[in-house]
Amino acid sequence: MKLEKYLLMKKKRVSDFAREIGVIHCVALRWVRGKAIPRKRYMQKIMQMTCGKVNPIDFYEQGKETGKQ
């Protein structure tokens, strides 16, 4: 599941998510928009926080959908 979809489903703002995961808003926003891929330690936090609903492959597939890799 894409991070954006997860946040919408949980009705969670990007700024709240960023605070919980330990990054600044603009970093989390880049992840949500598919402009950047989280580093390993944040990827692990995202997987843990979302109970595995958002996982690493979702970020790589996101780049393919937008024509970026």
N, C-alpha and C positions, 0 to 999 in steps of 0.2 A: 504494500500500500504506500502510496506517495505521502510524504510528510504533510503536504498541503491538505490532502484529503483527510488525513488523520486529525489534523488540527480543526478542520471544519466540522468533522463528525463529533469531536469532543467539545466544540464551541470554545476553543482555547485561542487566545490571541498570540501572535508571534512574539510579542514582547514578554508575555507571561511565560511562554515556552522557553525563550532565551534565558530568562532569569533562572528558571528551574534547572536548566541544563548547564548553566555557568558560562554563557557567552553574551556578548553584546547584541543588541537587537539587529543591527545591520548584518552580522554574520549569520544569524538564524534566518533572516530574510533571504539571503543569498542561497541558503540550502533549500528553502521552501520554493524559491523561483527556479531552482535548477542551475544556478550560476556557479555553484561551488559544491564540493563534496566534503562532508565532515571528515576530520582526521579520526584515526582509530579510536582514541579515547572517547571522543564525543559520539562516534558511531555506537560504541558500546553503551553509552548512557542513553542514547535514543532508543536502542533496541530494548533496554531494560525498562525505560519509562513507558514505552508503548506496548509492553508485553510481547515483543517480537512482531508486532503488526507492521512496523517500518523497519526494514533491514537494509544492509549495504547494497544489495542488488537493485533495490528500488531507486537509488540515487544514480546508478549507472544507466539503468533503463530510461530514466528521466532525460538524460542527455541525448539519447538516441531519438526520443520522441520529438525533441526540439531541433534536431539536426546537429547537435553538438556532442562531442565525446571527450 
